[in-house]
C-alpha cells in the first residue's frame, strides 16, 4: 500500500458559552498549509468571548486504499478536513489526536466519543496535493454482485441440493 504524509498546523478557538455545565467550547478554525515556528498552544488573538490558539502540528496521512474516499471529499464542492482532540487524563488540557481528509474516518471519529471534533475547509494547496495523490494511485474498483449458490438456497428452503422438493404431490 502506498502512503503519503504532510505536516500541517492547526488553529483552534476557545469560545465562552452561557451554559450551566460548561463555561467554554473548543472548535477547530483552520488548517495551516505549513507549520509555523510557533510553540503549540500559543495565543494568536483574543476577543471578549473567544481566544484563537495555534494548537500545534499534526500529519495528514494518505493511503492508496482510501483514494475513493479522498476523491469523494474533493468532488463534494467544499472539501473538508476533520480535526480531533482529546482531554488529557480528564483535565482541561487538550491533545491534538488526529487530522484527516478521509470523510469515512472523520465520521467514525464523530461516533467514537472523542472530546472535541470538527471540520474545517480544506486549504487549496492541500486539496491539490490530495488530488495529485488520487490521480496517481486511484484504481477504480469494479462492483461484482455475488450470486447465491443454488444448493445453499435450496437447503435453507428445506429442499435437497439437487433442487427437488421433498414431500407433497
PAMARZA-127042 format. One record per atom (N, C-alpha, C, O): z, x, y; residue in three letters. Coordinates in steps of 0.001 Angstrom, whole numbers, padded with zeros to 6 digits, always signed. Layout:
ZXYALA
...
This chain:
+000000+000848-001166UNK
+000000+000000+000000UNK
+000000+000898+001235UNK
+000750+001872+001308UNK
-000832+000566+002184UNK
-000936+001322+003422UNK
+000066+000790+004434UNK
+000283-000418+004535UNK
+000669+001694+005175UNK
+001644+001319+006182UNK
+001321+002002+007500UNK
+000703+003066+007531UNK
+001749+001374+008587UNK
+001692+001973+009916UNK
+002969+001564+010633UNK
+003545+000516+010338UNK
+003406+002380+011563UNK
+004646+002104+012258UNK
+004503+002520+013714UNK
+003821+003492+014039UNK
+005160+001763+014580UNK
+005106+002077+016008UNK
+006465+001796+016633UNK
+007048+000732+016425UNK
+006960+002756+017396UNK
+008249+002588+018064UNK
+008041+001884+019401UNK
+007140+002223+020167UNK
+008891+000901+019660UNK
+008833+000127+020900UNK
+010240+000017+021485UNK
+011227+000291+020802UNK
+010324-000378+022733UNK
+011605-000644+023376UNK
+011835-002149+023445UNK
+010883-002929+023467UNK
+013101-002553+023477UNK
+013445-003977+023501UNK
+014336-004266+024706UNK
+015323-003571+024947UNK
+013970-005306+025459UNK
+014751-005747+026616UNK
+015363-007105+026290UNK
+014676-008010+025816UNK
+016684-007239+026554UNK
+017430-008473+026288UNK
+018043-009026+027563UNK
+018259-008306+028538UNK
+018317-010326+027528UNK
+019021-010985+028621UNK
+020339-011542+028098UNK
+020387-012169+027040UNK
+021390-011307+028840UNK
+022693-011934+028578UNK
+022902-012919+029720UNK
+023028-012526+030880UNK
+022937-014200+029378UNK
+022992-015255+030385UNK
+024285-016046+030222UNK
+024637-016453+029115UNK
+024984-016259+031324UNK
+026194-017075+031310UNK
+025798-018535+031086UNK
+024822-019024+031654UNK
+026580-019218+030242UNK
+026306-020641+029996UNK
+027599-021438+030110UNK
+028699-020909+029949UNK
+027434-022714+030389UNK
+028572-023620+030505UNK
+028764-024305+029160UNK
+028119-025310+028862UNK
+029672-023741+028343UNK
+029898-024245+027005UNK
+031364-024014+026659UNK
+031896-022942+026947UNK
+032028-024988+026052UNK
+033451-024801+025749UNK
+033735-023765+024656UNK
+034871-023302+024549UNK
+032750-023390+023848UNK
+032983-022474+022732UNK
+032510-021050+022992UNK
+033095-020098+022476UNK
+031462-020899+023785UNK
+030963-019550+024100UNK
+030663-019463+025595UNK
+030311-020461+026223UNK
+030804-018273+026153UNK
+030595-018138+027598UNK
+029250-017527+027981UNK
+028881-017515+029155UNK
+028507-017011+026972UNK
+027206-016410+027280UNK
+026267-016548+026078UNK
+026681-016892+024971UNK
+024999-016269+026337UNK
+023973-016335+025300UNK
+023029-015151+025475UNK
+022670-014791+026597UNK
+022633-014552+024361UNK
+021683-013439+024370UNK
+020303-013951+024001UNK
+020178-014863+023185UNK
+019266-013374+024593UNK
+017895-013695+024186UNK
+016990-012500+024483UNK
+017173-011813+025488UNK
+016009-012253+023600UNK
+015042-011189+023882UNK
+014139-011607+025037UNK
+013783-012778+025170UNK
+013775-010634+025868UNK
+012946-010909+027041UNK
+011561-010296+026895UNK
+010555-010948+027176UNK
+011511-009034+026454UNK
+010211-008371+026342UNK
+010281-007180+025410UNK
+011350-006662+025085UNK
+009086-006766+024994UNK
+008893-005558+024198UNK
+008178-004565+025097UNK
+007174-004896+025728UNK
+008698-003351+025150UNK
+008068-002290+025935UNK
+007159-001485+025016UNK
+007570-001069+023933UNK
+005924-001269+025453UNK
+004935-000597+024612UNK
+005286+000851+024323UNK
+004864+001404+023308UNK
+006054+001466+025207UNK
+006533+002830+024980UNK
+008049+002827+025169UNK
+008592+002027+025930UNK
+008709+003721+024473UNK
+010168+003812+024544UNK
+010541+004634+025769UNK
+010125+005785+025897UNK
+011323+004050+026668UNK
+011706+004801+027869UNK
+012809+005822+027559UNK
+013483+005740+026533UNK
+012969+006767+028458UNK
+014028+007769+028324UNK
+015309+007205+028937UNK
+015924+007812+029814UNK
+015688+006034+028450UNK
+016871+005321+028946UNK
+017808+005112+027767UNK
+017366+004801+026661UNK
+019090+005282+028002UNK
+020067+005089+026933UNK
+020123+003611+026534UNK
+020003+002734+027389UNK
+020306+003332+025233UNK
+020468+001943+024799UNK
+021641+001271+025524UNK
+022653+001907+025820UNK
+021483-000004+025796UNK
+022457-000871+026456UNK
+022672-000501+027920UNK
+023741-000730+028486UNK
+021629+000077+028519UNK
+021639+000329+029954UNK
+021321-000971+030677UNK
+020408-001695+030278UNK
+022064-001273+031735UNK
+021793-002453+032554UNK
+020549-002171+033392UNK
+020482-001176+034113UNK
+019568-003062+033283UNK
+018325-002913+034053UNK
+018373-003691+035355UNK
+017877-003229+036382UNK
+018974-004878+035311UNK
+019134-005676+036529UNK
+020253-006677+036310UNK
+020588-007030+035179UNK
+020825-007128+037427UNK
+021929-008062+037342UNK
+021776-009120+038416UNK
+021518-008819+039581UNK
+021941-010377+037994UNK
+021924-011510+038914UNK
+023249-012237+038746UNK
+024097-011797+037969UNK
+023439-013327+039449UNK
+024702-014061+039399UNK
+025055-014528+037994UNK
+026210-014425+037581UNK
+024065-015045+037250UNK
+024374-015611+035928UNK
+023646-014928+034771UNK
+023720-015399+033636UNK
+022944-013823+035040UNK
+022204-013148+033966UNK
+022130-011644+034209UNK
+022065-011175+035346UNK
+022142-010901+033093UNK
+022006-009446+033143UNK
+020932-009032+032148UNK
+020935-009482+031002UNK
+020016-008177+032583UNK
+018996-007626+031697UNK
+019448-006260+031213UNK
+019933-005434+031985UNK
+019275-006038+029894UNK
+019657-004782+029261UNK
+018459-004187+028537UNK
+017629-004905+027981UNK
+018385-002857+028556UNK
+017490-002168+027636UNK
+018303-001999+026361UNK
+019238-001200+026334UNK
+017966-002740+025299UNK
+018758-002753+024067UNK
+018563-001498+023234UNK
+019451-001113+022473UNK
+017417-000861+023369UNK
+017149+000339+022596UNK
+015776+000299+021960UNK
+014959-000572+022257UNK
+015538+001249+021087UNK
+014243+001377+020417UNK
+014304+000770+019025UNK
+015357+000727+018388UNK
+013153+000305+018572UNK
+013010-000234+017216UNK
+011579+000039+016777UNK
+010714+000348+017596UNK
+011343-000078+015476UNK
+009998+000134+014948UNK
+009381-001191+014536UNK
+010042-002048+013949UNK
+008104-001344+014852UNK
+007300-002429+014287UNK
+006550-001792+013126UNK
+005757-000871+013323UNK
+006798-002281+011924UNK
+006150-001750+010726UNK
+005063-002709+010272UNK
+005272-003921+010217UNK
+003904-002157+009947UNK
+002787-002952+009431UNK
+002502-002538+007993UNK
+002592-001361+007644UNK
+002157-003521+007163UNK
+001855-003281+005755UNK
+000517-003934+005423UNK
+000249-005061+005839UNK
-000316-003224+004676UNK
-001656-003742+004369UNK
-001608-005050+003594UNK
-002540-005849+003691UNK
-000555-005288+002832UNK
-000442-006533+002065UNK
-000165-007743+002962UNK
-000296-008880+002510UNK
+000215-007519+004221UNK
+000583-008607+005127UNK
-000452-008847+006225UNK
-000162-009544+007197UNK
-001645-008287+006090UNK
-002630-008389+007171UNK
-003034-009821+007488UNK
-003353-010123+008638UNK
-003029-010704+006510UNK
-003373-012111+006781UNK
-002351-012726+007736UNK
-002720-013514+008607UNK
-001079-012378+007584UNK
-000036-012889+008477UNK
-000223-012363+009895UNK
-000089-013115+010861UNK
-000532-011066+010024UNK
-000751-010490+011351UNK
-001966-011134+012009UNK
-001949-011438+013202UNK
-003018-011337+011223UNK
-004234-011960+011753UNK
-003927-013367+012253UNK
-004383-013754+013329UNK
-003157-014137+011481UNK
-002791-015494+011895UNK
-002010-015464+013206UNK
-002217-016316+014070UNK
-001125-014498+013358UNK
-000358-014360+014591UNK
-001285-014060+015771UNK
-001129-014637+016847UNK
-002242-013162+015570UNK
-003142-012764+016654UNK
-004077-013889+017088UNK
-004356-014035+018278UNK
-004561-014682+016142UNK
-005532-015731+016487UNK
-004869-017018+016953UNK
-005551-017975+017319UNK
-003547-017042+016939UNK
-002800-018225+017349UNK
-003002-018564+018825UNK
-002745-019696+019235UNK
-003450-017621+019610UNK
-003662-017870+021029UNK
-002600-017202+021892UNK
-002910-016705+022975UNK
-001367-017182+021436UNK
-000295-016485+022144UNK
+000542-015730+021117UNK
+001610-016197+020722UNK
+000055-014550+020680UNK
+000761-013795+019641UNK
+002179-013439+020069UNK
+002452-013185+021242UNK
+003068-013429+019090UNK
+004489-013223+019328UNK
+005026-012017+018556UNK
+004444-011580+017563UNK
+006139-011500+019036UNK
+006938-010500+018338UNK
+008317-011135+018129UNK
+008868-011737+019050UNK
+008868-011003+016933UNK
+010200-011532+016623UNK
+011213-010408+016729UNK
+010973-009295+016262UNK
+012352-010710+017349UNK
+013424-009730+017547UNK
+014703-010310+016959UNK
+015061-011453+017240UNK
+015393-009510+016136UNK
+016654-009947+015532UNK
+017764-008964+015871UNK
+017573-007749+015837UNK
+018927-009516+016198UNK
+020119-008720+016476UNK
+021288-009327+015716UNK
+021290-010518+015402UNK
+022270-008506+015429UNK
+023439-008958+014675UNK
+024688-008431+015366UNK
+024699-007319+015895UNK
+025731-009236+015353UNK
+027022-008790+015879UNK
+027589-007737+014933UNK
+027566-007916+013715UNK
+028090-006654+015484UNK
+028657-005574+014677UNK
+030097-005917+014308UNK
+030949-006065+015184UNK
+030363-006042+013014UNK
+031704-006298+012493UNK
+032408-007458+013202UNK
+033613-007396+013447UNK
+031663-008506+013528UNK
+032246-009693+014130UNK
+032643-009528+015581UNK
+033182-010465+016171UNK
+032397-008370+016181UNK
+032780-008120+017566UNK
+031711-008557+018545UNK
+030716-009171+018159UNK
+031916-008242+019808UNK
+030959-008639+020845UNK
+029720-007748+020903UNK
+028712-008135+021493UNK
+029782-006560+020298UNK
+028661-005620+020330UNK
+027511-006122+019466UNK
+027734-006704+018405UNK
+026289-005898+019917UNK
+025103-006298+019160UNK
+024384-005069+018625UNK
+024377-004008+019250UNK
+023782-005236+017462UNK
+022980-004183+016844UNK
+021557-004725+016691UNK
+021354-005804+016135UNK
+020591-003981+017179UNK
+019190-004338+017032UNK
+018807-004099+015578UNK
+018826-002956+015122UNK
+018456-005163+014830UNK
+018237-005009+013394UNK
+016774-005059+012968UNK
+016407-004425+011979UNK
+015928-005794+013688UNK
+014545-005920+013225UNK
+013645-006378+014357UNK
+014014-007233+015162UNK
+012451-005790+014403UNK
+011381-006233+015292UNK
+010143-006342+014416UNK
+009781-005380+013739UNK
+009489-007498+014418UNK
+008343-007691+013535UNK
+007240-008509+014199UNK
+007492-009335+015076UNK
+006008-008254+013753UNK
+004847-009022+014205UNK
+004390-009993+013126UNK
+003394-010695+013300UNK
+005115-010037+012011UNK
+004761-010899+010886UNK
+005444-012253+011060UNK
+006669-012331+010970UNK
+004682-013325+011307UNK
+005305-014633+011529UNK
+006093-015145+010332UNK
+007091-015843+010510UNK
+005671-014818+009126UNK
+006404-015245+007935UNK
+007774-014579+007887UNK
+008781-015230+007607UNK
+007806-013284+008160UNK
+009071-012564+008189UNK
+009947-013053+009345UNK
+011164-013177+009202UNK
+009320-013327+010485UNK
+010062-013834+011640UNK
+010726-015169+011350UNK
+011890-015374+011694UNK
+009994-016074+010720UNK
+010571-017380+010379UNK
+011685-017225+009348UNK
+012674-017956+009399UNK
+011543-016295+008425UNK
+012596-016058+007436UNK
+013863-015533+008124UNK
+014973-015846+007694UNK
+013704-014742+009182UNK
+014872-014250+009919UNK
+015594-015404+010598UNK
+016823-015409+010667UNK
+014840-016388+011105UNK
+015461-017556+011730UNK
+016363-018272+010726UNK
+017437-018754+011084UNK
+015926-018339+009475UNK
+016670-019059+008445UNK
+017794-018228+007831UNK
+018632-018772+007113UNK
+017828-016923+008100UNK
+018785-016035+007443UNK
+020174-016065+008054UNK
+021119-015549+007457UNK
+020318-016652+009218UNK
+021623-016690+009856UNK
+021920-015478+010711UNK
+023078-015232+011050UNK
+020889-014707+011072UNK
+021086-013570+011967UNK
+021632-014103+013288UNK
+021221-015172+013738UNK
+022542-013380+013907UNK
+023222-013873+015101UNK
+022291-014223+016253UNK
+022376-015321+016804UNK
+021406-013309+016621UNK
+020509-013548+017748UNK
+019093-013292+017278UNK
+018787-012234+016730UNK
+018245-014262+017496UNK
+016843-014086+017128UNK
+015988-014818+018141UNK
+016372-015872+018648UNK
+014849-014264+018427UNK
+013954-014918+019369UNK
+012597-014263+019330UNK
+012394-013224+018703UNK
+011674-014902+020020UNK
+010328-014355+020109UNK
+010033-013992+021551UNK
+010577-014569+022492UNK
+009157-013020+021687UNK
+008663-012610+022997UNK
+007155-012472+022883UNK
+006640-012232+021791UNK
+006436-012620+023994UNK
+004987-012429+023944UNK
+004638-011003+023503UNK
+005296-010037+023890UNK
+003596-010899+022691UNK
+003147-009592+022215UNK
+002372-008885+023328UNK
+001407-009447+023844UNK
+002767-007673+023709UNK
+002019-006932+024730UNK
+000586-006646+024258UNK
+000358-006431+023068UNK
-000371-006644+025182UNK
-001784-006448+024816UNK
-002064-005165+024043UNK
-002879-005176+023120UNK
-001409-004059+024396UNK
-001638-002795+023714UNK
-001185-002870+022254UNK
-001836-002312+021371UNK
-000078-003555+022007UNK
+000415-003720+020641UNK
-000499-004669+019871UNK
-000757-004455+018687UNK
-000985-005704+020529UNK
-001929-006626+019884UNK
-003201-005883+019467UNK
-003736-006132+018387UNK
-003683-004982+020309UNK
-004885-004201+019970UNK
-004603-003272+018787UNK
-005455-003112+017913UNK
-003416-002659+018749UNK
-003035-001784+017632UNK
-002976-002578+016325UNK
-003461-002110+015295UNK
-002389-003767+016363UNK
-002294-004602+015164UNK
-003680-005091+014743UNK
-003986-005113+013551UNK
-004519-005483+015700UNK
-005872-005940+015387UNK
-006672-004827+014716UNK
-007427-005091+013780UNK
-006519-003591+015179UNK
-007229-002464+014558UNK
-006734-002250+013129UNK
-007530-001939+012242UNK
-005438-002411+012898UNK
-004872-002280+011552UNK
-005440-003368+010640UNK
-005832-003087+009508UNK
-005485-004599+011128UNK
-006028-005719+010342UNK
-007496-005460+010036UNK
-007928-005638+008897UNK
-008270-005043+011033UNK
-009693-004767+010816UNK
-009909-003703+009749UNK
-010845-003796+008955UNK
-009051-002702+009731UNK
-009216-001604+008786UNK
-008762-001947+007367UNK
-009376-001497+006400UNK
-007705-002730+007232UNK
-007092-002891+005914UNK
-007118-004294+005326UNK
-006735-004473+004170UNK
-007558-005294+006083UNK
-007525-006657+005538UNK
-008593-006849+004464UNK
-009756-006488+004647UNK
-008174-007420+003353UNK
-009072-007800+002271UNK
-008850-009287+002037UNK
-007744-009720+001713UNK
-009903-010054+002203UNK
-009790-011499+002028UNK
-009478-011806+000576UNK
-010167-011337-000328UNK
-008439-012594+000357UNK
-008046-012985-000996UNK
-008754-014289-001351UNK
-008619-015294-000654UNK
-009499-014256-002430UNK
-010204-015449-002889UNK
-009225-016310-003659UNK
-008518-015825-004544UNK
-009184-017589-003320UNK
-008280-018509-003991UNK
-008956-019023-005253UNK
-010073-019537-005209UNK
-008273-018880-006366UNK
-008765-019402-007639UNK
-007810-020477-008106UNK
-006635-020215-008362UNK
-008322-021686-008215UNK
-007478-022769-008699UNK
-007291-022599-010194UNK
-008255-022449-010946UNK
-006041-022625-010609UNK
-005753-022486-012034UNK
-006118-023766-012749UNK
-005937-024866-012227UNK
-006632-023606-013941UNK
-006894-024762-014795UNK
-005827-024787-015873UNK
-005440-023754-016419UNK
-005365-025979-016161UNK
-004361-026105-017214UNK
-004997-025868-018567UNK
-006161-026188-018806UNK
-004197-025301-019434UNK
-004605-025125-020818UNK
-004515-026495-021481UNK
-003434-027081-021548UNK
-005623-027002-021964UNK
-005668-028354-022530UNK
-004659-028543-023662UNK
-004094-029628-023800UNK
-004424-027526-024464UNK
-003466-027641-025562UNK
-002059-027885-025021UNK
-001322-028698-025577UNK
-001678-027201-023955UNK
-000349-027404-023378UNK
-000204-028785-022773UNK
+000869-029381-022865UNK
-001249-029311-022158UNK
-001204-030651-021587UNK
-001010-031678-022687UNK
-000206-032599-022536UNK
-001735-031538-023797UNK
-001619-032494-024898UNK
-000240-032436-025538UNK
+000303-033474-025917UNK
+000337-031244-025668UNK
+001666-031127-026265UNK
+002699-031857-025422UNK
+003598-032498-025966UNK
+002585-031769-024111UNK
+003528-032453-023234UNK
+003401-033961-023343UNK
+004378-034682-023137UNK
+002215-034445-023662UNK
+001986-035888-023786UNK
+002314-036402-025187UNK
+002178-037596-025454UNK
+002735-035528-026065UNK
+003065-035967-027416UNK
+001903-035865-028378UNK
+002019-036273-029534UNK
+000802-035335-027928UNK
-000356-035166-028811UNK
-000293-033823-029498UNK
+000605-033026-029224UNK
-001235-033560-030389UNK
-001250-032240-031005UNK
-002289-031385-030301UNK
-003108-031914-029549UNK
-002276-030085-030522UNK
-003172-029170-029810UNK
-004648-029482-030009UNK
-005474-029081-029189UNK
-005002-030196-031091UNK
-006423-030496-031323UNK
-006913-031568-030364UNK
-008117-031800-030248UNK
-005979-032227-029672UNK
-006383-033255-028730UNK
-006323-034649-029325UNK
-006547-035624-028608UNK
-006021-034780-030636UNK
-005942-036106-031252UNK
-004591-036713-030965UNK
-003576-036016-030927UNK
-004585-038018-030764UNK
-003334-038729-030515UNK
-002676-039067-031834UNK
-003335-039382-032825UNK
-001356-038993-031816UNK
-000622-039337-033027UNK
-000298-040818-033031UNK
-000077-041426-031983UNK
-000274-041373-034196UNK
+000131-042781-034353UNK
-000879-043732-033755UNK
-001910-043306-033233UNK
-000595-044996-033827UNK
-001456-046007-033217UNK
-002659-046304-034071UNK
-002841-045695-035125UNK
-003471-047219-033639UNK
-004585-047709-034413UNK
-005783-046858-034283UNK
-006816-047150-034886UNK
